[in-house]
């Protein structure tokens, strides 16, 4: 099907971006191409940019169209304008975008087969026990703006690795790495809240007083998709990483680690920018 749709696509040259892969070294406050392959990109989305729904001023789709204005898939809503997945507006990180219909379907197969790694770093409230390694609560978003975790909804799975315990003033926090096996709406945010450890500076899944307190030291929702891994059209594996934005690194600098191990981990993430 992808190859049948392809004659509609007339690509133009990419105006900027990176031809290699590895670690993103661009400025974190503007969208940019991190990996440029012949038929797919990895793009960085800053916080407070929307992918394409047009509810927010800053649209990642508009940015993509400045790079490949004549690419047909970027004008096709039925194929999500080439975007393989979403990332919530207040969050930052990496997304895979298909330049062609064929690449879109190839990536969809990988996504549904669990062959695309989507890894995140989050800062949660409270000290999450180190033994917690997954959340399997179902997710339901049919009743409103919030995604509810519990026994109803679609099966969902978030894998966790507790990295560091710390505190700021009287508030305990935990730095956690996560990987999603399912891609539900607000999955990580809802799952962490369900566990009793909501993400720092999350205006939807914490009380207004908590959000206000978090905002005093953290400038954005502390959920960042820092790593993607997937195969290209020739089955070669690609891995791309993005350091946390400066705003999140500054938040980590204000934390007091619980012990030496936590201090080492926090230092590594603070220095990753």
C-alpha positions, 0 to 999 in steps of 0.5 A, spaced: 500 500 500 505 504 501 508 503 494 502 504 491 501 511 494 508 513 493 507 517 486 503 522 490 510 524 493 515 529 490 520 530 495 525 537 496 531 537 499 532 537 506 534 544 508 538 543 514 539 537 519 544 532 521 546 526 516 549 522 522 546 518 528 548 518 535 547 524 540 543 530 539 547 536 539 542 542 537 539 547 541 533 544 546 528 550 545 527 549 537 525 543 533 530 540 529 532 534 525 536 529 529 537 524 524 536 524 516 535 518 512 532 518 505 525 516 507 524 517 514 527 522 520 528 523 527 525 530 529 526 533 536 520 536 539 521 541 544 516 542 550 510 546 549 510 544 541 504 540 539 505 535 534 499 537 529 492 537 532 492 545 531 490 547 539 497 550 540 500 556 537 507 552 535 506 546 531 511 540 529 507 539 523 508 546 520 516 545 522 516 539 518 513 542 512 518 547 512 523 542 510 519 538 505 513 542 503 512 538 497 512 531 500 505 528 500 504 524 506 505 531 510 499 533 507 495 527 509 491 526 515 489 519 514 496 517 515 497 522 521 502 526 516 507 521 517 508 522 524 509 515 527 507 517 534 505 522 539 508 526 544 504 530 549 504 538 548 508 539 555 513 534 554 519 534 550 523 529 546 524 525 539 519 522 534 520 518 528 517 521 522 516 518 515 517 522 509 514 516 504 508 512 505 512 506 504 516 508 510 510 509 514 507 502 513 514 499 514 515 503 521 507 501 523 509 494 522 515 495 527 511 499 532 506 494 532 511 488 533 514 492 539 521 493 535 521 500 536 524 502 542 521 508 546 525 510 552 524 516 557 527 519 563 522 522 568 522 525 575 517 523 579 514 525 586 516 521 592 521 516 593 519 510 588 521 503 591 527 500 587 523 494 586 518 497 582 520 495 575 513 495 571 506 498 571 500 494 568 494 498 569 489 498 564 488 505 561 481 509 559 481 516 556 473 515 554 471 520 559 474 526 558 481 530 558 485 525 563 487 518 562 485 513 568 489 507 570 485 501 573 481 495 571 478 498 565 480 500 559 485 498 554 491 493 557 497 497 558 505 496 560 510 501 562 517 498 564 521 502 569 528 502 572 529 507 578 535 510 578 536 516 583 532 518 590 533 525 592 529 531 595 528 538 595 527 542 601 521 537 604 519 534 597 522 527 595 523 525 588 525 519 584 529 519 577 526 514 573 527 511 566 521 508 563 520 504 556 513 503 554 510 497 551 504 500 549 503 507 546 496 509 550 494 516 551 498 520 557 500 513 558 507 514 563 503 520 566 497 516 568 501 510 570 506 514 574 500 518 578 496 511 579 502 508 582 502 514 587 508 518 584 506 523 579 511 526 574 514 533 577 510 539 574 505 535 571 499 540 571 494 534 569 495 529 574 497 533 580 493 538 584 494 545 582 498 546 589 503 541 587 503 543 580 505 550 583 510 548 588 513 544 582 513 550 577 518 554 582 524 549 580 522 546 574 520 549 568 516 544 564 513 537 565 519 532 567 518 527 561 523 527 556 523 521 550 531 521 550 532 515 546 529 511 540 531 505 536 528 502 530 530 499 523 531 503 516 528 500 509 534 496 509 533 493 516 539 496 518 538 498 526 539 506 528 539 508 535 538 516 536 539 519 543 537 526 545 540 529 552 535 532 557 533 540 555 537 545 559 531 547 563 530 540 566 538 539 567 537 546 571 532 542 576 536 536 577 542 541 579 537 543 585 536 536 588 540 533 594 541 526 592 539 521 598 546 517 597 552 516 593 549 512 588 544 517 587 549 523 586 553 519 581 546 518 577 544 525 577 551 528 575 551 524 569 544 526 567 546 533 569 552 533 565 548 530 559 546 537 556 
